[in-house]
Structure formats: C-alpha cells, structure tokens
Amino acid sequence: MLKLDFDTDHIGGSNNSESEIGSLLNEVADLGINIFDTARGYNLSEEI
C-alpha cells in the first residue's frame, strides 16, 4: 500500500471556514491521501 501524507499545519490556524476546510480535506482524500498529520502544534487541525 502506498502511503501518502497530508500535513494539516497550514489549515489549523487559517481563516478558512470549516466548510472550506472540509471540502479541501475531501478533495485530498479523493486524490488518494491516506494519512492526515494533525499534530497538536498545528493549532485547531485536530478539531477540524
């Protein structure tokens, strides 16, 4: 299995709405990304 990672550090503190971030994450998943890095240091990325 190919492992592809998406770091969420750039969305955790962004001014984007939850809807926009949800759309982004859905697009990323559709492209085959199967690991989402949500380190606590990425602000709200774990909550979104």
N, C-alpha and C positions, 0 to 999 in steps of 0.2 A: 504494500500500500504506500503510495506517495503521500508524504506529509507536507502540507503547505500551511504556513503560519501567517496570521494577520495580527500585527501589534495594534492595540487599541489606544495607545498613548496619545495619539493625535485627535481622538474624539472624546476622551474623558473630560476634558476641560473646555470643549468647544462651545460655541454659541448656537450650534445647530439644535433644532427641536428633536424630541425623541422620535417623532415620525420620520424625520430626515435620516437620523442615525439608524433607525430600524430598516429603512429602505437600503441604506448603504450596506448594512450587515447582511441583508437578504441577497443583495447583488453579489457580495463577496462569497457567500456560501454557494450561490448558483454557479460561480466560476470554479468551484472545487476546493475552496479553502476549507480545511477541516480542523484547524487548531486556532483558537482565539486567545491571545495573550492578554489577560486582564489583571496585570499586576496592581497591587494596591497603590503604588506610586503613580498610577495613571489617573488619579482623581476619581471621577464618577464612572469610569469604564466598567467596573464590576456591577454597578447598579443598572446600567443601561443594558 
